[in-house]
Amino acid sequence: SIQSAMTDSEALSLQDDLMDQVSRYRSRGIIVDVTALDVMDSFAARSLRTIAHMTDLRGAVTVIVGIQAEVAFAMVQLGMSLE
């Protein structure tokens, strides 16, 4: 779970750490909880999308939960997508 707003370097670190864990434990799925995020910039959204694509290539499903309504609305208005 993400506990606070992420800097770009923290997003990259999360991405690397998750890929290591998925490989090490041969995970079949991961859940990323973003409930604590009040704002999600385009870099953070791209990082989450990259995580989902990379884990998919390694045979794991990524589920992103807890996107606040205001964040989701802003993402849609800005044309950002996690797909």
C-alpha positions in Angstrom: 0.0 0.0 0.0 1.2 3.5 -0.8 1.2 5.6 2.3 1.7 9.1 0.9 2.3 11.1 -2.2 5.1 9.7 -4.3 8.0 11.4 -5.8 9.2 10.3 -9.2 12.2 8.4 -7.6 9.9 6.7 -5.1 7.6 5.6 -7.9 10.5 4.1 -9.8 11.8 2.4 -6.6 8.3 0.9 -6.0 8.3 -0.4 -9.6 11.7 -2.0 -9.1 10.9 -3.5 -5.7 7.6 -4.9 -6.9 9.2 -6.5 -9.9 11.9 -8.1 -7.7 9.2 -9.5 -5.3 7.1 -10.8 -8.2 10.1 -12.6 -9.6 11.4 -13.9 -6.3 8.1 -15.3 -5.0 6.6 -16.1 -8.4 3.5 -14.1 -7.4 0.3 -14.7 -9.4 -1.1 -11.3 -8.4 -0.4 -8.1 -6.6 -2.7 -5.5 -5.1 -1.6 -1.9 -5.1 -3.6 0.3 -2.6 -3.5 4.0 -3.4 -6.2 5.1 -0.9 -3.7 7.5 0.7 -3.1 9.4 -2.5 -4.9 12.7 -2.8 -3.2 13.5 -6.1 -1.9 11.4 -8.8 0.3 13.0 -11.4 0.9 11.6 -14.9 4.2 10.1 -13.9 2.7 8.2 -11.0 -0.1 7.0 -13.3 2.4 5.9 -15.9 4.4 4.1 -13.2 1.3 2.2 -12.0 0.5 1.3 -15.6 4.0 0.1 -16.2 3.9 -2.0 -13.1 0.6 -3.6 -14.3 2.2 -4.4 -17.8 5.4 -5.7 -16.4 3.7 -8.0 -13.8 1.4 -9.2 -16.6 4.4 -10.2 -18.6 5.6 -12.2 -15.6 2.3 -14.0 -15.2 0.9 -11.9 -12.4 -2.3 -9.8 -12.3 -2.2 -6.3 -10.9 -5.2 -4.8 -9.2 -5.1 -1.2 -8.2 -7.5 -0.3 -5.5 -8.5 2.8 -3.5 -8.5 5.4 -6.2 -10.4 8.3 -4.6 -13.3 9.7 -6.6 -11.7 13.1 -7.0 -8.4 11.6 -8.2 -10.3 9.4 -10.7 -12.3 12.3 -12.0 -9.2 14.4 -12.5 -7.5 11.5 -14.3 -10.4 11.2 -16.7 -10.5 15.0 -17.3 -6.8 15.0 -18.1 -7.1 12.0 -20.3 -4.9 9.8 -18.0 -5.5 6.1 -18.0 -4.2 3.0 -16.2 -5.0 0.7 -19.0 
